Amino acid sequence: MAQGDLERLKSAYRQWHETKGTSTTAWLELMSEQFQLRSMGGDIQAIAFAQPRNSRDEAVAYFASLAKDWSM
C-alpha cells in the first residue's frame, strides 16, 4: 500500500469516528465503481442491513440504513 493510500484510509477511519458514522464521503471516495461489501450475518435474511452490496450506490443505501437504525 502506498503511503498516500494509507493516509487516505486513516483519514476515512478518523472521519467515521469523529462523525459517529454519519459522514461516509471518505469511504465512498475510496471505493471503485464495482466492489463487494460483506458484513457478518449477511447470510441471515432477517438482518437486512448486512446483506451483500455490490456497487457504490448499494453502499450508499447500506450506510443510510446504518445511520437510520443504529447509533455509533
Secondary structure by P-SEA (a helix, b strand, c coil): ccaaaaaaaaaaaaaaaaaccccaaaaaaacccbbbbbcccccccccccccccccaaaaaaaaaaaaacccc
